[in-house]
Amino acid sequence: MVLFTTYGQRHVLGALRADLSDLLHAAATAALDAPPGRHQRFVPLDAQDFPIPPGRTARYTLVEAVVVEGRSVAAKEEFYRRLYDGAATLGIAAVDLEVVLLEVPAHDVAVRGRSLAAHS
């Protein structure tokens, strides 16, 4: 399972939400062997609540992905490559996309009343 939270300015994120959802899902299933379900949250923010760092544009987007630990560095690099390549087709330049991958142990994630470690 990969849990995505994507932040961006309201006028940009709203217009790209469906395409970003498809991109995140495709990258996670292909590179990280994520199951087919989509666990995604989009947080469109007003400009005053999402300041743009220097050197970025209004299309600046921040993606946080929480994954259960165990993926290889090569798999993570493939995930990043797929995200950046796909984002470019959506008009989000590499300078405007930041991705944070947070790994957690399986015993720190619970679904259906049990940790993922207990499901194994």
Helices and strands as residue ranges (DSSP letters): E 2-9, H 10-31, E 39-45, G 47-49, E 61-68, H 73-89, G 94-96, E 97-104, G 106-108, E 110-111, E 114-115, H 116-119
